[in-house]
């Protein structure tokens, strides 16, 4: 075979998209590196026709505008809607790729698919806390009472005990009742990484919402500035919160101080006992803007920290997270990957 007869990158990519044996997205991205806008758009159409999701993901990495141009149609929406029914977990990543170049008409549909994926995932990993209850003495005959309170029973029935006329209805039991907590969740969204931090923020927020369904909570996202996505006293649908997070921006600078400042303000607006109010900071601890976060952490009734895996200066970032938790009188939870954060949050809420 002459050199000129060798298949070019486009022909190889075409063959790999059509064949049944699927490759990883990076493989398709590598094959597409020399293709122009029109060719990548054509290859994306081909991937839709042959239902090759991994090829589409690779082509999006190669040229997001050309690949999105091919997805911006009824056929593209139909393909992802069908895929999302079986494996919804990839949808948020797709949405973060296409959310800027896609038309507004189809953007709403892709965002809904991403939101549904986040809600389904959070439902799988969330659970109801078993702690955070206080004792309340009530008549023992109440349905479901498991133990009785001897001191309360004696205090209310001294004569009946003396006369040995104490009846079943005179016994006081212990009923456990959840104390309503006030929680400020403060999430670091600095950087980009194809929306990984925003996806984490949306998923973590969804888990918190399910866990604190009848309690008070605020959601704060921060990077170089801070945004209150949900105020403590605000009634806001979780679907709306997730949509707002999915459409927010992740930027490079990190100002932990301003995020903690917003969270503390939300907590201070709420009455009640200090022991029922706390903040949860989720960050890698590497701040490059704003004042020293330790100064404001000291003002919290209690501040827990979930330490994310840093991109750089790992030791310094984790130490900062530990120091913030220490001065805030809270606990520190380290996670190895971003996927561990929602479960770490559940563990924290169950213990707090």
C-alpha positions in Angstrom: 0.0 0.0 0.0 1.3 3.4 -0.9 1.6 6.1 1.8 -1.1 8.1 0.1 -3.5 5.1 0.4 -3.3 5.1 4.2 -6.5 6.2 6.0 -6.5 9.7 7.4 -7.7 10.6 10.9 -11.2 11.3 9.7 -11.5 7.9 8.2 -10.1 6.2 11.2 -12.4 8.1 13.5 -15.4 7.3 11.3 -14.5 3.6 11.5 -14.1 3.7 15.3 -17.5 5.5 15.8 -19.3 2.9 13.7 -17.7 -0.3 15.1 -19.5 -1.9 18.0 -16.4 -2.0 20.3 -16.6 1.4 22.1 -13.4 3.2 23.3 -12.9 5.8 26.0 -13.7 9.5 25.2 -10.0 10.5 25.2 -9.4 8.0 22.4 -12.0 9.7 20.1 -10.7 13.1 21.2 -7.1 12.2 20.1 -8.4 11.0 16.7 -10.3 14.2 16.2 -7.4 16.6 17.1 -6.6 17.4 13.4 -10.2 17.7 12.2 -11.8 21.0 11.4 -15.2 22.4 12.6 -17.2 20.9 9.8 -15.7 17.5 10.1 -16.2 17.3 13.9 -19.8 18.3 13.4 -20.2 15.5 10.8 -18.6 13.0 13.2 -20.9 14.0 16.0 -23.9 13.4 13.7 -22.5 10.0 12.9 -22.0 9.3 16.6 -25.7 10.2 17.3 -26.8 7.8 14.5 -24.7 4.9 15.9 -25.6 5.8 19.5 -21.9 6.1 20.5 -22.0 8.2 23.7 -18.3 7.9 24.4 -17.5 9.3 20.9 -19.7 12.3 21.5 -18.0 13.0 24.8 -14.6 12.8 23.1 -15.7 15.1 20.3 -17.1 17.6 22.8 -13.6 17.7 24.4 -12.0 18.2 21.0 -14.3 21.1 19.8 -17.2 21.9 22.0 -18.8 24.4 19.6 -18.7 22.1 16.6 -20.0 19.1 18.5 -22.7 21.1 20.2 -23.8 22.5 16.8 -24.6 18.9 15.9 -26.4 18.2 19.1 -28.5 21.3 18.9 -31.5 19.6 17.3 -34.4 17.3 18.0 -32.3 14.2 17.1 -29.6 15.2 19.7 -32.2 15.7 22.4 -33.9 12.5 21.7 -30.6 10.6 21.8 -29.7 12.0 25.3 -33.2 11.6 26.7 -33.1 7.9 25.8 -29.5 7.4 27.2 -30.4 9.3 30.4 -33.2 6.8 31.2 -30.7 4.0 31.5 -27.6 5.8 32.7 -28.4 9.3 33.9 -25.1 9.9 35.7 -23.3 11.3 32.7 -25.9 14.1 31.9 -24.5 16.8 34.2 -21.0 16.6 32.6 -22.7 16.9 29.1 -24.7 19.9 30.3 -21.6 21.7 31.5 -19.9 21.2 28.1 -22.8 22.5 26.0 -24.6 25.0 28.3 -23.0 28.1 26.6 -23.0 27.2 22.9 -26.4 25.4 22.9 -29.5 27.3 21.9 -31.9 28.4 24.7 -34.6 26.1 23.4 -32.6 22.9 23.8 -30.6 24.2 26.8 -33.7 24.0 29.0 -34.2 20.3 28.0 -30.6 19.3 28.7 -30.6 21.2 32.0 -33.7 19.3 33.0 -32.0 16.0 32.2 -29.0 17.1 34.2 -31.2 18.1 37.2 -33.1 14.8 37.1 -29.8 12.9 37.2 -28.6 14.9 40.2 -31.9 14.3 42.1 -31.9 10.6 41.3 -28.3 10.2 42.4 -28.8 12.1 45.7 -31.9 10.0 46.5 -29.7 6.9 46.1 -27.0 8.1 48.5 -29.0 10.1 51.1 -30.3 8.6 54.3 -32.1 9.9 57.4 -30.0 10.9 60.4 -30.4 9.0 63.6 -29.0 11.7 65.9 -30.0 15.3 66.6 -32.9 14.3 68.9 -33.8 15.6 72.4 -35.7 14.0 75.2 -39.3 14.9 76.0 -41.2 13.2 78.8 -44.8 12.3 78.1 -47.3 9.7 79.4 -45.9 6.2 78.9 -49.0 4.9 77.3 -48.3 7.0 74.1 -48.0 4.7 71.1 -44.5 3.6 70.3 -42.9 4.5 73.6 -39.8 2.4 74.2 -38.6 3.4 77.7 -40.0 5.1 80.8 -38.6 8.0 82.9 -38.4 6.9 86.5 -37.7 10.4 88.0 -40.6 12.0 86.2 -42.9 9.2 87.2 -41.9 9.5 90.9 -42.2 13.3 90.8 -45.7 13.3 89.5 -47.1 10.5 91.5 -45.7 10.4 95.1 -49.0 9.6 96.8 -50.0 6.9 94.3 -46.6 5.3 94.7 -47.0 5.5 98.5 -50.5 4.0 98.4 -49.4 1.5 95.7 -52.2 2.6 93.4 -49.9 3.6 90.5 -51.5 2.6 87.2 -50.1 2.0 83.7 -51.3 5.5 82.6 -49.4 7.2 85.4 -46.0 6.2 84.1 -44.0 8.8 82.2 -42.0 7.7 79.2 -39.2 9.2 77.0 -40.1 10.3 73.5 -37.4 11.3 71.2 -38.0 14.4 69.1 -35.7 16.0 66.6 -34.4 19.4 67.4 -34.6 21.7 64.4 -31.2 22.7 63.2 -30.0 25.8 61.3 -27.3 24.9 58.8 -25.3 27.1 56.5 -23.7 25.1 53.7 -20.8 27.0 52.2 -19.4 25.5 48.9 -16.1 26.3 47.2 -16.7 26.6 43.4 -13.5 28.2 42.4 -11.8 26.8 39.2 -13.5 25.2 36.3 -12.6 21.5 35.5 -15.7 21.1 33.2 -18.1 21.9 35.9 -16.9 19.3 38.4 -17.1 21.7 41.3 -20.5 22.9 40.3 -21.8 19.4 39.9 -20.5 18.6 43.3 -22.3 21.7 44.6 -25.6 20.7 43.0 -25.4 17.1 44.2 -24.3 18.1 47.8 -27.1 20.7 47.9 -29.6 18.1 46.9 -28.4 15.6 49.5 -28.6 18.4 52.2 -32.1 19.3 51.1 -33.4 15.7 51.4 -31.7 15.3 54.8 -32.9 18.6 56.2 -36.3 18.5 54.6 -38.2 20.1 57.6 -35.3 22.1 59.0 -33.7 25.4 58.2 -30.7 25.7 55.8 -28.9 28.2 53.6 -26.7 27.5 50.5 -23.7 29.7 49.7 -21.4 29.3 46.8 -18.1 31.2 46.7 -15.1 31.7 44.5 -13.7 35.3 44.2 -17.2 36.5 45.4 -20.0 34.8 47.3 -23.6 34.1 46.2 -26.4 33.1 48.5 -28.3 30.5 46.4 -30.9 29.9 49.2 -31.5 32.0 52.3 -32.1 30.4 55.7 -35.8 31.6 55.9 -36.5 31.2 52.2 -38.8 28.6 50.8 -37.2 27.6 47.6 -37.8 24.4 45.5 -34.7 22.2 45.3 -35.2 21.9 41.5 -34.9 25.7 41.3 -31.8 25.7 43.5 -30.1 23.0 41.3 -31.0 24.9 38.1 -29.4 28.1 39.6 -26.3 26.2 40.5 -26.1 24.5 37.1 -26.1 27.9 35.5 -23.7 29.7 37.8 -20.1 30.2 37.1 -16.9 28.6 38.5 -13.9 30.9 38.4 -10.3 30.6 39.3 -9.9 32.7 42.5 -10.8 31.5 46.0 -12.0 33.8 48.8 -12.9 31.5 51.7 -13.4 34.5 54.1 -16.3 36.0 52.0 -18.0 32.7 51.8 -17.8 32.2 55.6 -19.0 35.8 56.1 -22.2 35.2 54.1 -22.8 31.9 56.0 -22.4 33.5 59.4 -24.8 36.3 58.4 -27.5 33.7 57.6 -27.0 31.9 60.9 -27.0 35.1 62.9 -30.4 36.0 61.5 -31.9 32.9 63.1 -33.0 32.7 66.8 -32.8 29.7 69.0 -30.0 27.9 70.8 -26.4 28.2 69.5 -25.9 24.5 69.8 -28.5 23.9 67.0 -26.7 26.3 64.6 -23.6 25.4 62.6 -21.9 25.9 59.3 -20.4 23.4 56.9 -17.6 24.5 54.7 -16.6 22.4 51.7 -13.3 23.5 50.3 -9.7 22.5 49.4 -8.5 25.2 51.7 -6.3 26.9 49.2 -7.4 30.6 49.3 -5.8 33.3 47.2 -8.1 36.2 47.8 -9.6 37.9 50.8 -8.7 38.0 54.5 -7.6 35.1 56.7 -10.6 32.7 57.0 -9.5 31.7 60.6 -10.6 35.1 61.9 -14.2 34.7 60.9 -14.3 31.0 61.6 -13.8 31.8 65.3 -17.2 33.7 65.3 -19.2 30.6 64.3 -21.3 28.8 66.9 -19.8 25.7 65.3 -18.1 25.2 61.9 -17.4 21.8 60.4 -15.2 21.3 57.4 -15.1 18.8 54.6 -11.7 18.9 52.9 -11.7 18.4 49.2 -8.7 16.9 47.4 -6.6 20.0 46.3 -5.2 20.5 42.8 -2.0 21.8 44.2 -0.4 22.7 47.6 -2.2 19.7 49.1 -0.6 19.8 52.5 -1.1 23.5 52.9 -4.8 23.4 51.8 -5.7 20.4 54.1 -3.9 22.1 57.0 -5.9 25.2 56.5 -9.1 23.1 56.5 -8.1 21.5 59.7 -7.3 24.8 61.3 -10.6 26.3 60.3 -12.5 23.4 61.8 -10.4 23.6 65.0 -11.0 27.4 65.6 -14.6 26.9 64.6 -15.1 24.2 67.2 -16.2 21.7 64.6 -15.1 18.4 63.0 -12.9 17.9 60.0 -13.7 15.3 57.4 -11.2 14.5 54.6 -12.2 13.0 51.3 -10.0 11.4 48.7 -12.3 12.1 45.7 -15.1 14.5 44.9 -17.6 11.6 44.7 -17.1 11.0 48.5 -18.3 14.5 49.5 -22.1 13.8 49.6 -21.6 10.7 51.8 -19.2 12.7 54.1 -22.0 15.3 54.4 -24.5 12.6 55.4 -22.1 11.3 58.0 -21.6 14.8 59.4 -25.3 15.6 59.6 -26.0 12.3 61.3 -23.4 13.1 64.0 -24.0 16.9 64.3 
